[in-house]
């Protein structure tokens, strides 16, 4: 199966990975908490310490030049920095009012936060109000529930993708339950795919748990088709290499070809150039590159990967229709998974899927590709929005609805890939 771009980790059947709401800090921070701007280096260090998302790093901020970026730090009563968040803001034209967004963030000790969410989040709300934000959106990076791949595949085969969510989950996180109860009691409204202004990160992710696994165990967790395709790729002479900016042109060609085949609107090449440049020049603990699967130099599949701390993430990919029997896409992902294990990562993040997909959608094949690799489906607490000014928020939603309509008309069809900021 070919990779397609996914907009923008997760527990397996055994554990909740670090940074996703299951960790209890050795020393629980004591409030009152304050929020104030910090340097990019300070923010990166805290994101790494708390196993935060790549979407909360200074490197991600540099990929979004049309957004205003501010790094915030959380400080406890002793003055120690105990959290960090990247706030991306977009202003309404000609007014000093903005939409503030923390994608998959902030990076906080969420097990502690769930004990008293107001103490941690109200200082952020106060900062947002003082900065002129009319709305504050957070992508709460806490695992809510997860399901093993066979459960989801069974529901797909029976023609109902989302019916698996009604089944008992493999993991049900009590930290998420406490946090969601507090959000539901307040004015934090859920953001879903039915909302025209819900340009953001997916709530459902596909993640391979690598905690305690070597390559042999990761291979065993894949389905038979995946293992067979890896053998086919090896027999066909597929080799995988990692490259930097010099691979962007080849990557974008395959990505555009995949977009034409799977009916999604591709991004401009300059976007990926900036992303590769930003993450490849990052400091210790943050890396990014392009993986290429080729036969004698003929690149058949390409993907953009980043690693932040102990999470290795596949962001965008593409493949050609040439020599499909060589199974280059499987070889590429398998090499990246092995590299993640070698780097000591605990999770291989294959990103999300659009929950509105029907069982006959062409992108169902992409979801099955991820499940076949041994990925669990993980439901995050996800994105919630707090409206600070109803008037300006309504104006923003109308502008976003118009933008979505224009993009859909340009595409000639309804967009089928997950959106990201």
LINWOVEN-V869510 format. One line per field, one symbol per residue. ss: DSSP state (2 for helix, 1 for strand, 0 for the rest). psi: psi as a letter, one per 40 degrees, with the letter a starting at -180 (. if undefined). burial: b if it has 24 or more other C-alpha atoms within 12 Angstrom, else e. A space follows every 50 residues. Layout:
ss=???
psi=???
burial=???
This chain:
ss=00000000000000000000000000000000011110022222222220 00022202222200000111111110000011111111111000000111 11000010022220002222222222222200111111111111111022 22222220002222220000110222222222222000110000000000 00011111100000222222200222222222222200111110222222 22222222222200000022222222222200000111111111100111 11111111001111111110000222022222222222222200001111 11000000000002222222220001111111111110022222222222 222222222220000000000
psi=iiiiihc.ciiaedihiiefeehhidhhihaiiihiiiidddddddddde fiideeiddddeegeeihhhhiihhadeeiheiiihhhihiiheifhihh hghfiihigddddddgddddddddddddddeeheihhhghfhhdiiiidd dddddddeegdeedeeihidhhhddddddddddddaehhihaeehdefha iidhihhhheheiaddddddeiiddddddddddddefhihihibdeeddd dddddddddddefihiiiddddddddddddeiahehiiihhhhihfehhd iiihiihhbehhhhdiiiiiehfdeefdddddddddddddddeeiehhhe aaiheehieeidedddddddddeehihhhidahihhhdhddddddddddd dddddddddddeihheiiii.
burial=bbbbbbbbbbbbbebbbbbbbbbeeeeebbbebbbbbbebebbbbbbbbb bbbbbbbbbbbbbbeeebbbbbbbbbeeeebbbbbbbbbbbbeeeebbbb bbbbbbbbbbbbbbbbbebbbebbbbbbeebbbbbbbbbbbbbbbbbbbb bbbebbeeeebbebbeeebbbbbebbbbbbebbeeeebbbbbbeeebbbb bbbbbbbbbbbebebeebbebbeeebbebbeebbeeebbbbbbbbebbbb bbbbbbbbbeebbbbbbeeebbbbbbbbbbebeebbbbbbbbbbbeeebb bbbbbbbbbbbbbbbbbbbbbeebbbbbbbbbbbbbbbbbbebbbbbbbb bbbbbbbebebbbbbbbbbbbbbbbbbbbbbbbbbbbbeeebbeebbeee eeeeeeeeeeeeeebbbbbbb
